[in-house]
Amino acid sequence: MTRLALVLVFLVSPAGAEPLDGAFRGVFNELTLSVTEGKAVAEVSSGACLGYLEGGVTEVAVGRWEILGSVPEAPCVLSLTRGDDGRIEMMEGPGCTFYHGMSCELSGILEAAK
């Protein structure tokens, strides 16, 4: 009986949160993301457009994070969601144009860099 109870507890326990750590690159654009010890750097390079944002990473739910830009006068939040395929969708919120040119954005699909 004790073994069965332990197995059942293991099966119904919620999955632990996966940390967002490492280097990622854009699948469809020149987007990169580097996350180390709760700090992130997102960059985009597209023709004549460059973008750069660094800030702290906060986990808001399992498989979801936010990066808050480090310039207080220019609030920007990048939202990240890990899909079932392991890829990460990064979407920028309002006010983020301060961090990049008008013809590009810090949004896209990312996968682990190889």
Biopython code that builds the backbone (N, CA, C, O; Angstrom):
import numpy as np
from Bio.PDB.StructureBuilder import StructureBuilder

atoms = [
    (1, "MET", "N", (0.815, -1.193, 0.000)),
    (1, "MET", "CA", (0.000, 0.000, 0.000)),
    (1, "MET", "C", (0.858, 1.258, 0.000)),
    (1, "MET", "O", (0.530, 2.232, -0.676)),
    (2, "THR", "N", (1.940, 1.244, 0.741)),
    (2, "THR", "CA", (2.806, 2.411, 0.819)),
    (2, "THR", "C", (3.422, 2.723, -0.539)),
    (2, "THR", "O", (3.491, 3.889, -0.927)),
    (3, "ARG", "N", (3.864, 1.719, -1.259)),
    (3, "ARG", "CA", (4.453, 1.949, -2.578)),
    (3, "ARG", "C", (3.439, 2.565, -3.529)),
    (3, "ARG", "O", (3.775, 3.471, -4.291)),
    (4, "LEU", "N", (2.219, 2.091, -3.493)),
    (4, "LEU", "CA", (1.177, 2.630, -4.356)),
    (4, "LEU", "C", (0.929, 4.098, -4.041)),
    (4, "LEU", "O", (0.783, 4.908, -4.957)),
    (5, "ALA", "N", (0.879, 4.448, -2.783)),
    (5, "ALA", "CA", (0.652, 5.839, -2.385)),
    (5, "ALA", "C", (1.775, 6.734, -2.883)),
    (5, "ALA", "O", (1.512, 7.846, -3.340)),
    (6, "LEU", "N", (3.008, 6.282, -2.808)),
    (6, "LEU", "CA", (4.132, 7.078, -3.285)),
    (6, "LEU", "C", (4.068, 7.283, -4.786)),
    (6, "LEU", "O", (4.353, 8.374, -5.278)),
    (7, "VAL", "N", (3.699, 6.253, -5.511)),
    (7, "VAL", "CA", (3.572, 6.362, -6.958)),
    (7, "VAL", "C", (2.468, 7.343, -7.319)),
    (7, "VAL", "O", (2.649, 8.167, -8.216)),
    (8, "LEU", "N", (1.345, 7.272, -6.649)),
    (8, "LEU", "CA", (0.244, 8.186, -6.944)),
    (8, "LEU", "C", (0.613, 9.632, -6.654)),
    (8, "LEU", "O", (0.258, 10.525, -7.424)),
    (9, "VAL", "N", (1.311, 9.874, -5.567)),
    (9, "VAL", "CA", (1.747, 11.235, -5.254)),
    (9, "VAL", "C", (2.667, 11.745, -6.347)),
    (9, "VAL", "O", (2.566, 12.903, -6.753)),
    (10, "PHE", "N", (3.556, 10.900, -6.825)),
    (10, "PHE", "CA", (4.470, 11.291, -7.883)),
    (10, "PHE", "C", (3.724, 11.609, -9.176)),
    (10, "PHE", "O", (4.064, 12.573, -9.862)),
    (11, "LEU", "N", (2.733, 10.830, -9.509)),
    (11, "LEU", "CA", (2.002, 11.016, -10.757)),
    (11, "LEU", "C", (1.143, 12.270, -10.772)),
    (11, "LEU", "O", (0.961, 12.866, -11.833)),
    (12, "VAL", "N", (0.613, 12.686, -9.641)),
    (12, "VAL", "CA", (-0.275, 13.842, -9.638)),
    (12, "VAL", "C", (0.421, 15.130, -9.217)),
    (12, "VAL", "O", (-0.205, 16.189, -9.197)),
    (13, "SER", "N", (1.707, 15.055, -8.881)),
    (13, "SER", "CA", (2.425, 16.273, -8.519)),
    (13, "SER", "C", (2.591, 17.144, -9.752)),
    (13, "SER", "O", (2.839, 16.624, -10.840)),
    (14, "PRO", "N", (2.458, 18.467, -9.609)),
    (14, "PRO", "CA", (2.620, 19.344, -10.763)),
    (14, "PRO", "C", (4.055, 19.330, -11.255)),
    (14, "PRO", "O", (4.992, 19.148, -10.478)),
    (15, "ALA", "N", (4.213, 19.521, -12.541)),
    (15, "ALA", "CA", (5.545, 19.558, -13.120)),
    (15, "ALA", "C", (6.287, 20.785, -12.616)),
    (15, "ALA", "O", (5.707, 21.858, -12.452)),
    (16, "GLY", "N", (7.558, 20.610, -12.377)),
    (16, "GLY", "CA", (8.371, 21.731, -11.919)),
    (16, "GLY", "C", (8.578, 22.739, -13.036)),
    (16, "GLY", "O", (8.509, 22.404, -14.218)),
    (17, "ALA", "N", (8.828, 23.952, -12.649)),
    (17, "ALA", "CA", (9.054, 25.007, -13.631)),
    (17, "ALA", "C", (10.418, 24.806, -14.285)),
    (17, "ALA", "O", (11.405, 24.515, -13.608)),
    (18, "GLU", "N", (10.463, 24.963, -15.591)),
    (18, "GLU", "CA", (11.724, 24.883, -16.309)),
    (18, "GLU", "C", (12.344, 26.267, -16.331)),
    (18, "GLU", "O", (11.676, 27.234, -16.697)),
    (19, "PRO", "N", (13.599, 26.383, -15.948)),
    (19, "PRO", "CA", (14.218, 27.707, -15.999)),
    (19, "PRO", "C", (14.454, 28.127, -17.444)),
    (19, "PRO", "O", (14.667, 27.292, -18.322)),
    (20, "LEU", "N", (14.413, 29.414, -17.669)),
    (20, "LEU", "CA", (14.737, 29.960, -18.985)),
    (20, "LEU", "C", (16.189, 30.380, -18.908)),
    (20, "LEU", "O", (16.504, 31.425, -18.339)),
    (21, "ASP", "N", (17.068, 29.587, -19.468)),
    (21, "ASP", "CA", (18.491, 29.844, -19.376)),
    (21, "ASP", "C", (19.138, 29.367, -20.660)),
    (21, "ASP", "O", (18.791, 28.297, -21.159)),
    (22, "GLY", "N", (20.063, 30.129, -21.206)),
    (22, "GLY", "CA", (20.779, 29.699, -22.388)),
    (22, "GLY", "C", (20.722, 30.713, -23.508)),
    (22, "GLY", "O", (20.323, 31.862, -23.320)),
    (23, "ALA", "N", (21.135, 30.255, -24.685)),
    (23, "ALA", "CA", (21.167, 31.097, -25.879)),
    (23, "ALA", "C", (20.129, 30.597, -26.872)),
    (23, "ALA", "O", (19.979, 29.393, -27.078)),
    (24, "PHE", "N", (19.416, 31.533, -27.484)),
    (24, "PHE", "CA", (18.353, 31.219, -28.431)),
    (24, "PHE", "C", (18.522, 32.088, -29.674)),
    (24, "PHE", "O", (19.053, 33.196, -29.601)),
    (25, "ARG", "N", (18.067, 31.574, -30.813)),
    (25, "ARG", "CA", (18.140, 32.339, -32.062)),
    (25, "ARG", "C", (16.798, 32.292, -32.766)),
    (25, "ARG", "O", (16.013, 31.360, -32.587)),
    (26, "GLY", "N", (16.552, 33.314, -33.570)),
    (26, "GLY", "CA", (15.299, 33.403, -34.299)),
    (26, "GLY", "C", (15.186, 32.333, -35.367)),
    (26, "GLY", "O", (16.165, 32.002, -36.036)),
    (27, "VAL", "N", (13.985, 31.796, -35.523)),
    (27, "VAL", "CA", (13.727, 30.793, -36.549)),
    (27, "VAL", "C", (13.520, 31.477, -37.901)),
    (27, "VAL", "O", (14.004, 30.988, -38.922)),
    (28, "PHE", "N", (12.807, 32.598, -37.912)),
    (28, "PHE", "CA", (12.446, 33.266, -39.161)),
    (28, "PHE", "C", (13.073, 34.646, -39.321)),
    (28, "PHE", "O", (12.896, 35.273, -40.365)),
    (29, "ASN", "N", (13.798, 35.137, -38.321)),
    (29, "ASN", "CA", (14.409, 36.458, -38.426)),
    (29, "ASN", "C", (15.721, 36.487, -37.659)),
    (29, "ASN", "O", (16.097, 35.506, -37.019)),
    (30, "GLU", "N", (16.408, 37.605, -37.728)),
    (30, "GLU", "CA", (17.717, 37.762, -37.089)),
    (30, "GLU", "C", (17.559, 38.212, -35.644)),
    (30, "GLU", "O", (18.027, 39.285, -35.264)),
    (31, "LEU", "N", (16.913, 37.405, -34.859)),
    (31, "LEU", "CA", (16.621, 37.692, -33.464)),
    (31, "LEU", "C", (17.448, 36.754, -32.592)),
    (31, "LEU", "O", (17.548, 35.562, -32.882)),
    (32, "THR", "N", (18.041, 37.287, -31.525)),
    (32, "THR", "CA", (18.761, 36.441, -30.578)),
    (32, "THR", "C", (18.337, 36.796, -29.161)),
    (32, "THR", "O", (17.929, 37.922, -28.877)),
    (33, "LEU", "N", (18.443, 35.818, -28.290)),
    (33, "LEU", "CA", (18.131, 36.002, -26.879)),
    (33, "LEU", "C", (19.146, 35.201, -26.080)),
    (33, "LEU", "O", (19.389, 34.026, -26.356)),
    (34, "SER", "N", (19.732, 35.852, -25.090)),
    (34, "SER", "CA", (20.668, 35.194, -24.194)),
    (34, "SER", "C", (20.194, 35.421, -22.767)),
    (34, "SER", "O", (19.971, 36.561, -22.358)),
    (35, "VAL", "N", (20.040, 34.341, -22.010)),
    (35, "VAL", "CA", (19.560, 34.435, -20.625)),
    (35, "VAL", "C", (20.546, 33.713, -19.715)),
    (35, "VAL", "O", (20.855, 32.539, -19.918)),
    (36, "THR", "N", (21.031, 34.433, -18.711)),
    (36, "THR", "CA", (21.957, 33.873, -17.735)),
    (36, "THR", "C", (21.624, 34.427, -16.364)),
    (36, "THR", "O", (21.599, 35.641, -16.165)),
    (37, "GLU", "N", (21.370, 33.537, -15.420)),
    (37, "GLU", "CA", (21.131, 33.903, -14.028)),
    (37, "GLU", "C", (20.099, 35.022, -13.870)),
    (37, "GLU", "O", (20.319, 35.976, -13.123)),
    (38, "GLY", "N", (18.983, 34.901, -14.572)),
    (38, "GLY", "CA", (17.889, 35.854, -14.423)),
    (38, "GLY", "C", (18.052, 37.162, -15.164)),
    (38, "GLY", "O", (17.218, 38.057, -15.018)),
    (39, "LYS", "N", (19.109, 37.301, -15.959)),
    (39, "LYS", "CA", (19.339, 38.498, -16.772)),
    (39, "LYS", "C", (19.266, 38.102, -18.239)),
    (39, "LYS", "O", (19.777, 37.055, -18.637)),
    (40, "ALA", "N", (18.620, 38.957, -19.047)),
    (40, "ALA", "CA", (18.444, 38.636, -20.463)),
    (40, "ALA", "C", (18.939, 39.767, -21.347)),
    (40, "ALA", "O", (18.899, 40.939, -20.970)),
    (41, "VAL", "N", (19.407, 39.390, -22.535)),
    (41, "VAL", "CA", (19.758, 40.334, -23.585)),
    (41, "VAL", "C", (19.064, 39.849, -24.848)),
    (41, "VAL", "O", (19.284, 38.724, -25.297)),
    (42, "ALA", "N", (18.217, 40.713, -25.423)),
    (42, "ALA", "CA", (17.538, 40.408, -26.685)),
    (42, "ALA", "C", (18.080, 41.362, -27.742)),
    (42, "ALA", "O", (18.211, 42.562, -27.498)),
    (43, "GLU", "N", (18.395, 40.822, -28.918)),
    (43, "GLU", "CA", (18.928, 41.639, -30.002)),
    (43, "GLU", "C", (18.260, 41.256, -31.310)),
    (43, "GLU", "O", (17.882, 40.104, -31.524)),
    (44, "VAL", "N", (18.122, 42.254, -32.186)),
    (44, "VAL", "CA", (17.628, 42.006, -33.531)),
    (44, "VAL", "C", (18.502, 42.806, -34.489)),
    (44, "VAL", "O", (18.891, 43.937, -34.194)),
    (45, "SER", "N", (18.805, 42.212, -35.631)),
    (45, "SER", "CA", (19.590, 42.864, -36.668)),
    (45, "SER", "C", (18.952, 42.504, -37.997)),
    (45, "SER", "O", (19.001, 41.354, -38.432)),
    (46, "SER", "N", (18.354, 43.497, -38.635)),
    (46, "SER", "CA", (17.604, 43.236, -39.857)),
    (46, "SER", "C", (17.865, 44.356, -40.859)),
    (46, "SER", "O", (17.238, 45.413, -40.785)),
    (47, "GLY", "N", (18.778, 44.135, -41.785)),
    (47, "GLY", "CA", (19.090, 45.165, -42.762)),
    (47, "GLY", "C", (19.603, 46.427, -42.086)),
    (47, "GLY", "O", (20.653, 46.412, -41.443)),
    (48, "ALA", "N", (18.862, 47.516, -42.232)),
    (48, "ALA", "CA", (19.261, 48.799, -41.652)),
    (48, "ALA", "C", (18.718, 48.990, -40.245)),
    (48, "ALA", "O", (18.862, 50.074, -39.679)),
    (49, "CYS", "N", (18.106, 47.980, -39.673)),
    (49, "CYS", "CA", (17.480, 48.115, -38.360)),
    (49, "CYS", "C", (18.222, 47.283, -37.322)),
    (49, "CYS", "O", (18.522, 46.108, -37.536)),
    (50, "LEU", "N", (18.508, 47.918, -36.202)),
    (50, "LEU", "CA", (19.150, 47.237, -35.089)),
    (50, "LEU", "C", (18.311, 47.429, -33.841)),
    (50, "LEU", "O", (17.655, 48.458, -33.680)),
    (51, "GLY", "N", (18.329, 46.444, -32.960)),
    (51, "GLY", "CA", (17.619, 46.567, -31.696)),
    (51, "GLY", "C", (18.355, 45.845, -30.591)),
    (51, "GLY", "O", (19.027, 44.840, -30.825)),
    (52, "TYR", "N", (18.219, 46.370, -29.374)),
    (52, "TYR", "CA", (18.918, 45.798, -28.225)),
    (52, "TYR", "C", (18.126, 46.117, -26.968)),
    (52, "TYR", "O", (17.757, 47.268, -26.736)),
    (53, "LEU", "N", (17.866, 45.105, -26.161)),
    (53, "LEU", "CA", (17.190, 45.302, -24.881)),
    (53, "LEU", "C", (17.811, 44.353, -23.874)),
    (53, "LEU", "O", (17.994, 43.168, -24.152)),
    (54, "GLU", "N", (18.131, 44.880, -22.706)),
    (54, "GLU", "CA", (18.565, 44.003, -21.624)),
    (54, "GLU", "C", (17.724, 44.291, -20.405)),
    (54, "GLU", "O", (17.270, 45.416, -20.194)),
    (55, "GLY", "N", (17.522, 43.261, -19.604)),
    (55, "GLY", "CA", (16.710, 43.425, -18.408)),
    (55, "GLY", "C", (16.596, 42.135, -17.628)),
    (55, "GLY", "O", (17.156, 41.106, -18.006)),
    (56, "GLY", "N", (15.870, 42.206, -16.545)),
    (56, "GLY", "CA", (15.658, 41.052, -15.691)),
    (56, "GLY", "C", (14.530, 40.174, -16.192)),
    (56, "GLY", "O", (13.571, 40.656, -16.796)),
    (57, "VAL", "N", (14.653, 38.879, -15.936)),
    (57, "VAL", "CA", (13.647, 37.898, -16.346)),
    (57, "VAL", "C", (12.823, 37.493, -15.128)),
    (57, "VAL", "O", (13.369, 37.183, -14.069)),
    (58, "THR", "N", (11.500, 37.501, -15.293)),
    (58, "THR", "CA", (10.589, 37.068, -14.239)),
    (58, "THR", "C", (9.695, 35.970, -14.787)),
    (58, "THR", "O", (9.097, 36.129, -15.851)),
    (59, "GLU", "N", (9.598, 34.858, -14.071)),
    (59, "GLU", "CA", (8.670, 33.798, -14.475)),
    (59, "GLU", "C", (7.288, 34.183, -13.979)),
    (59, "GLU", "O", (7.093, 34.390, -12.781)),
    (60, "VAL", "N", (6.319, 34.281, -14.894)),
    (60, "VAL", "CA", (4.958, 34.687, -14.529)),
    (60, "VAL", "C", (4.006, 33.498, -14.436)),
    (60, "VAL", "O", (2.944, 33.603, -13.822)),
    (61, "ALA", "N", (4.370, 32.382, -15.031)),
    (61, "ALA", "CA", (3.604, 31.133, -14.979)),
    (61, "ALA", "C", (4.520, 30.039, -15.517)),
    (61, "ALA", "O", (5.591, 30.334, -16.048)),
    (62, "VAL", "N", (4.113, 28.796, -15.386)),
    (62, "VAL", "CA", (4.916, 27.702, -15.919)),
    (62, "VAL", "C", (5.006, 27.868, -17.436)),
    (62, "VAL", "O", (3.988, 27.909, -18.127)),
    (63, "GLY", "N", (6.230, 27.962, -17.943)),
    (63, "GLY", "CA", (6.439, 28.120, -19.382)),
    (63, "GLY", "C", (6.219, 29.524, -19.900)),
    (63, "GLY", "O", (6.164, 29.725, -21.114)),
    (64, "ARG", "N", (6.090, 30.515, -19.008)),
    (64, "ARG", "CA", (5.883, 31.916, -19.426)),
    (64, "ARG", "C", (6.772, 32.836, -18.589)),
    (64, "ARG", "O", (6.854, 32.710, -17.367)),
    (65, "TRP", "N", (7.439, 33.770, -19.285)),
    (65, "TRP", "CA", (8.335, 34.712, -18.628)),
    (65, "TRP", "C", (8.119, 36.104, -19.193)),
    (65, "TRP", "O", (7.527, 36.273, -20.259)),
    (66, "GLU", "N", (8.610, 37.101, -18.460)),
    (66, "GLU", "CA", (8.619, 38.481, -18.943)),
    (66, "GLU", "C", (10.005, 39.059, -18.713)),
    (66, "GLU", "O", (10.655, 38.792, -17.703)),
    (67, "ILE", "N", (10.439, 39.859, -19.680)),
    (67, "ILE", "CA", (11.689, 40.600, -19.557)),
    (67, "ILE", "C", (11.316, 42.072, -19.521)),
    (67, "ILE", "O", (10.663, 42.575, -20.435)),
    (68, "LEU", "N", (11.726, 42.756, -18.476)),
    (68, "LEU", "CA", (11.456, 44.183, -18.329)),
    (68, "LEU", "C", (12.709, 44.942, -18.720)),
    (68, "LEU", "O", (13.775, 44.741, -18.139)),
    (69, "GLY", "N", (12.574, 45.832, -19.727)),
    (69, "GLY", "CA", (13.705, 46.642, -20.167)),
    (69, "GLY", "C", (14.304, 47.431, -19.016)),
    (69, "GLY", "O", (13.592, 47.835, -18.096)),
    (70, "SER", "N", (15.617, 47.650, -19.066)),
    (70, "SER", "CA", (16.328, 48.240, -17.932)),
    (70, "SER", "C", (16.349, 49.765, -17.915)),
    (70, "SER", "O", (16.944, 50.352, -17.012)),
    (71, "VAL", "N", (15.713, 50.427, -18.894)),
    (71, "VAL", "CA", (15.682, 51.890, -18.914)),
    (71, "VAL", "C", (14.356, 52.351, -18.316)),
    (71, "VAL", "O", (13.315, 52.195, -18.956)),
    (72, "PRO", "N", (14.365, 52.915, -17.103)),
    (72, "PRO", "CA", (13.114, 53.287, -16.425)),
    (72, "PRO", "C", (12.254, 54.283, -17.210)),
    (72, "PRO", "O", (11.026, 54.240, -17.127)),
    (73, "GLU", "N", (12.888, 55.172, -17.965)),
    (73, "GLU", "CA", (12.137, 56.182, -18.726)),
    (73, "GLU", "C", (11.474, 55.601, -19.970)),
    (73, "GLU", "O", (10.660, 56.275, -20.601)),
    (74, "ALA", "N", (11.802, 54.376, -20.331)),
    (74, "ALA", "CA", (11.252, 53.737, -21.533)),
    (74, "ALA", "C", (10.779, 52.330, -21.185)),
    (74, "ALA", "O", (11.439, 51.351, -21.533)),
    (75, "PRO", "N", (9.632, 52.222, -20.498)),
    (75, "PRO", "CA", (9.159, 50.891, -20.098)),
    (75, "PRO", "C", (8.826, 50.014, -21.309)),
    (75, "PRO", "O", (8.155, 50.444, -22.247)),
    (76, "CYS", "N", (9.306, 48.803, -21.259)),
    (76, "CYS", "CA", (9.051, 47.826, -22.320)),
    (76, "CYS", "C", (9.060, 46.450, -21.683)),
    (76, "CYS", "O", (9.943, 46.133, -20.886)),
    (77, "VAL", "N", (8.080, 45.636, -22.032)),
    (77, "VAL", "CA", (8.022, 44.263, -21.546)),
    (77, "VAL", "C", (8.011, 43.321, -22.743)),
    (77, "VAL", "O", (7.190, 43.456, -23.650)),
    (78, "LEU", "N", (8.933, 42.367, -22.731)),
    (78, "LEU", "CA", (8.924, 41.290, -23.708)),
    (78, "LEU", "C", (8.297, 40.080, -23.033)),
    (78, "LEU", "O", (8.737, 39.666, -21.960)),
    (79, "SER", "N", (7.274, 39.515, -23.654)),
    (79, "SER", "CA", (6.599, 38.328, -23.120)),
    (79, "SER", "C", (7.101, 37.104, -23.862)),
    (79, "SER", "O", (7.166, 37.095, -25.092)),
    (80, "LEU", "N", (7.456, 36.073, -23.111)),
    (80, "LEU", "CA", (7.971, 34.840, -23.699)),
    (80, "LEU", "C", (7.115, 33.663, -23.269)),
    (80, "LEU", "O", (6.763, 33.529, -22.097)),
    (81, "THR", "N", (6.783, 32.808, -24.233)),
    (81, "THR", "CA", (5.984, 31.617, -23.962)),
    (81, "THR", "C", (6.651, 30.425, -24.632)),
    (81, "THR", "O", (6.930, 30.456, -25.831)),
    (82, "ARG", "N", (6.907, 29.366, -23.854)),
    (82, "ARG", "CA", (7.494, 28.145, -24.419)),
    (82, "ARG", "C", (6.371, 27.267, -24.956)),
    (82, "ARG", "O", (5.427, 26.943, -24.236)),
    (83, "GLY", "N", (6.480, 26.886, -26.227)),
    (83, "GLY", "CA", (5.491, 26.023, -26.857)),
    (83, "GLY", "C", (5.763, 24.556, -26.579)),
    (83, "GLY", "O", (6.798, 24.203, -26.013)),
    (84, "ASP", "N", (4.837, 23.708, -26.976)),
    (84, "ASP", "CA", (4.988, 22.263, -26.795)),
    (84, "ASP", "C", (6.197, 21.710, -27.551)),
    (84, "ASP", "O", (6.755, 20.680, -27.174)),
    (85, "ASP", "N", (6.599, 22.406, -28.626)),
    (85, "ASP", "CA", (7.744, 21.964, -29.419)),
    (85, "ASP", "C", (9.076, 22.458, -28.857)),
    (85, "ASP", "O", (10.126, 22.193, -29.443)),
    (86, "GLY", "N", (9.049, 23.173, -27.727)),
    (86, "GLY", "CA", (10.268, 23.677, -27.104)),
    (86, "GLY", "C", (10.691, 25.046, -27.590)),
    (86, "GLY", "O", (11.555, 25.685, -26.989)),
    (87, "ARG", "N", (10.083, 25.502, -28.679)),
    (87, "ARG", "CA", (10.394, 26.841, -29.179)),
    (87, "ARG", "C", (9.773, 27.897, -28.272)),
    (87, "ARG", "O", (8.824, 27.622, -27.537)),
    (88, "ILE", "N", (10.315, 29.090, -28.332)),
    (88, "ILE", "CA", (9.836, 30.193, -27.506)),
    (88, "ILE", "C", (9.300, 31.291, -28.405)),
    (88, "ILE", "O", (9.968, 31.722, -29.345)),
    (89, "GLU", "N", (8.090, 31.739, -28.108)),
    (89, "GLU", "CA", (7.524, 32.881, -28.824)),
    (89, "GLU", "C", (7.785, 34.119, -27.982)),
    (89, "GLU", "O", (7.394, 34.182, -26.817)),
    (90, "MET", "N", (8.452, 35.109, -28.582)),
    (90, "MET", "CA", (8.734, 36.363, -27.891)),
    (90, "MET", "C", (7.920, 37.470, -28.553)),
    (90, "MET", "O", (7.996, 37.672, -29.765)),
    (91, "MET", "N", (7.149, 38.177, -27.750)),
    (91, "MET", "CA", (6.308, 39.277, -28.243)),
    (91, "MET", "C", (6.619, 40.528, -27.431)),
    (91, "MET", "O", (6.667, 40.483, -26.201)),
    (92, "GLU", "N", (6.829, 41.638, -28.123)),
    (92, "GLU", "CA", (7.082, 42.886, -27.410)),
    (92, "GLU", "C", (5.780, 43.617, -27.135)),
    (92, "GLU", "O", (4.835, 43.550, -27.921)),
    (93, "GLY", "N", (5.744, 44.308, -26.022)),
    (93, "GLY", "CA", (4.580, 45.102, -25.650)),
    (93, "GLY", "C", (4.719, 46.530, -26.150)),
    (93, "GLY", "O", (5.676, 46.852, -26.854)),
    (94, "PRO", "N", (3.762, 47.393, -25.789)),
    (94, "PRO", "CA", (3.822, 48.792, -26.202)),
    (94, "PRO", "C", (5.032, 49.497, -25.579)),
    (94, "PRO", "O", (5.485, 49.129, -24.495)),
    (95, "GLY", "N", (5.538, 50.496, -26.266)),
    (95, "GLY", "CA", (6.648, 51.288, -25.752)),
    (95, "GLY", "C", (8.018, 50.737, -26.062)),
    (95, "GLY", "O", (9.021, 51.306, -25.631)),
    (96, "CYS", "N", (8.088, 49.649, -26.795)),
    (96, "CYS", "CA", (9.383, 49.005, -27.031)),
    (96, "CYS", "C", (10.162, 49.597, -28.203)),
    (96, "CYS", "O", (11.323, 49.238, -28.400)),
    (97, "THR", "N", (9.562, 50.490, -28.984)),
    (97, "THR", "CA", (10.288, 51.053, -30.130)),
    (97, "THR", "C", (11.510, 51.857, -29.699)),
    (97, "THR", "O", (12.410, 52.082, -30.509)),
    (98, "PHE", "N", (11.560, 52.288, -28.458)),
    (98, "PHE", "CA", (12.752, 52.961, -27.930)),
    (98, "PHE", "C", (13.979, 52.068, -28.080)),
    (98, "PHE", "O", (15.095, 52.569, -28.218)),
    (99, "TYR", "N", (13.784, 50.763, -28.053)),
    (99, "TYR", "CA", (14.881, 49.808, -28.050)),
    (99, "TYR", "C", (15.280, 49.319, -29.440)),
    (99, "TYR", "O", (16.209, 48.521, -29.563)),
    (100, "HIS", "N", (14.603, 49.777, -30.481)),
    (100, "HIS", "CA", (14.939, 49.341, -31.844)),
    (100, "HIS", "C", (14.424, 50.356, -32.855)),
    (100, "HIS", "O", (13.679, 51.272, -32.507)),
    (101, "GLY", "N", (14.828, 50.184, -34.108)),
    (101, "GLY", "CA", (14.370, 51.053, -35.178)),
    (101, "GLY", "C", (12.922, 50.771, -35.549)),
    (101, "GLY", "O", (12.301, 49.837, -35.040)),
    (102, "MET", "N", (12.399, 51.598, -36.446)),
    (102, "MET", "CA", (10.990, 51.488, -36.833)),
    (102, "MET", "C", (10.710, 50.298, -37.754)),
    (102, "MET", "O", (9.562, 49.863, -37.859)),
    (103, "SER", "N", (11.727, 49.768, -38.417)),
    (103, "SER", "CA", (11.461, 48.705, -39.390)),
    (103, "SER", "C", (11.748, 47.298, -38.857)),
    (103, "SER", "O", (11.793, 46.343, -39.633)),
    (104, "CYS", "N", (11.940, 47.163, -37.559)),
    (104, "CYS", "CA", (12.111, 45.829, -36.981)),
    (104, "CYS", "C", (11.526, 45.828, -35.575)),
    (104, "CYS", "O", (11.178, 46.879, -35.036)),
    (105, "GLU", "N", (11.421, 44.649, -34.993)),
    (105, "GLU", "CA", (10.892, 44.545, -33.637)),
    (105, "GLU", "C", (11.521, 43.363, -32.920)),
    (105, "GLU", "O", (12.090, 42.467, -33.545)),
    (106, "LEU", "N", (11.410, 43.376, -31.612)),
    (106, "LEU", "CA", (11.946, 42.304, -30.777)),
    (106, "LEU", "C", (10.866, 41.251, -30.548)),
    (106, "LEU", "O", (10.519, 40.939, -29.408)),
    (107, "SER", "N", (10.349, 40.716, -31.629)),
    (107, "SER", "CA", (9.304, 39.690, -31.583)),
    (107, "SER", "C", (9.657, 38.593, -32.572)),
    (107, "SER", "O", (10.263, 38.853, -33.611)),
    (108, "GLY", "N", (9.276, 37.373, -32.245)),
    (108, "GLY", "CA", (9.504, 36.271, -33.157)),
    (108, "GLY", "C", (9.528, 34.937, -32.434)),
    (108, "GLY", "O", (9.286, 34.854, -31.230)),
    (109, "ILE", "N", (9.825, 33.902, -33.194)),
    (109, "ILE", "CA", (9.931, 32.543, -32.674)),
    (109, "ILE", "C", (11.414, 32.216, -32.519)),
    (109, "ILE", "O", (12.209, 32.413, -33.439)),
    (110, "LEU", "N", (11.768, 31.716, -31.341)),
    (110, "LEU", "CA", (13.162, 31.393, -31.033)),
    (110, "LEU", "C", (13.316, 29.903, -30.749)),
    (110, "LEU", "O", (12.390, 29.247, -30.272)),
    (111, "GLU", "N", (14.505, 29.382, -31.053)),
    (111, "GLU", "CA", (14.846, 28.019, -30.677)),
    (111, "GLU", "C", (16.241, 28.028, -30.078)),
    (111, "GLU", "O", (16.992, 28.988, -30.257)),
    (112, "ALA", "N", (16.587, 26.977, -29.377)),
    (112, "ALA", "CA", (17.906, 26.901, -28.752)),
    (112, "ALA", "C", (18.990, 27.034, -29.813)),
    (112, "ALA", "O", (18.923, 26.397, -30.864)),
    (113, "ALA", "N", (19.991, 27.866, -29.532)),
    (113, "ALA", "CA", (21.104, 28.048, -30.463)),
    (113, "ALA", "C", (21.964, 26.795, -30.458)),
    (113, "ALA", "O", (22.144, 26.147, -29.427)),
    (114, "LYS", "N", (22.483, 26.474, -31.613)),
    (114, "LYS", "CA", (23.304, 25.261, -31.735)),
    (114, "LYS", "C", (24.757, 25.603, -31.840)),
    (114, "LYS", "O", (25.595, 24.708, -31.949)),
]
sb = StructureBuilder()
sb.init_structure("model")
sb.init_model(0)
sb.init_chain("A")
sb.init_seg("    ")
for serial, (resi, resn, name, xyz) in enumerate(atoms, 1):
    if name == "N":
        sb.init_residue(resn, " ", resi, " ")
    sb.init_atom(name, np.array(xyz, "f"), 0.0, 1.0, " ", f" {name:<3s}", serial, name[0])
structure = sb.get_structure()
